[in-house]
Amino acid sequence: SLIMGKEKFHINIVVIGHVDSGKSTTTGHLIYKLGGIDKRVIEGFEKEAAEMNKRSFK
């Protein structure tokens, strides 16, 4: 698709791994690092985790 004159590529990926091996965490970090999640959203999650005394839940 074209957005403001820039072509945007879409890819499909599959993440396979054992239960509790970090698949969702890794995928979430990848999406964040690629700009798919706004920094303010992540900061909100971090604040919420701190309020629940779950600081490691980022």
C-alpha positions in Angstrom: 0.0 0.0 0.0 1.1 3.6 -0.5 1.0 6.0 2.4 1.9 9.7 1.6 4.0 8.6 -1.4 6.0 6.0 0.5 5.6 2.3 -0.3 5.0 0.2 2.8 6.0 -3.4 2.7 4.2 -6.1 4.6 5.7 -9.4 5.6 4.3 -12.4 7.4 6.5 -14.1 10.0 6.1 -17.2 12.1 7.7 -17.6 15.5 8.0 -21.1 16.8 9.3 -22.1 20.2 8.7 -24.0 23.3 6.2 -22.7 25.9 7.6 -19.8 28.0 10.6 -19.4 25.7 10.0 -15.7 25.0 8.2 -15.8 21.7 5.7 -13.0 22.5 8.4 -10.9 24.3 10.8 -11.2 21.3 8.0 -10.4 18.8 6.9 -7.4 20.9 10.4 -6.0 21.1 10.9 -6.4 17.4 7.6 -4.5 16.6 8.6 -1.8 19.1 12.2 -1.4 17.7 10.8 -1.2 14.1 8.5 1.6 15.2 5.2 -0.3 15.2 4.4 0.7 18.8 4.6 4.3 20.1 7.1 4.9 22.9 4.3 6.5 25.0 2.3 3.3 24.9 5.4 1.3 26.2 5.9 3.9 28.9 2.3 3.5 29.9 2.8 -0.3 30.2 5.9 0.2 32.3 4.0 2.6 34.6 1.2 0.1 35.0 3.6 -2.8 35.6 5.4 -0.7 38.3 2.0 0.0 40.0 1.4 -3.7 40.1 4.9 -4.3 41.6 5.8 -6.2 38.4 8.6 -4.0 37.1 10.1 -6.9 35.1 6.9 -7.0 33.0 7.9 -4.6 30.2 
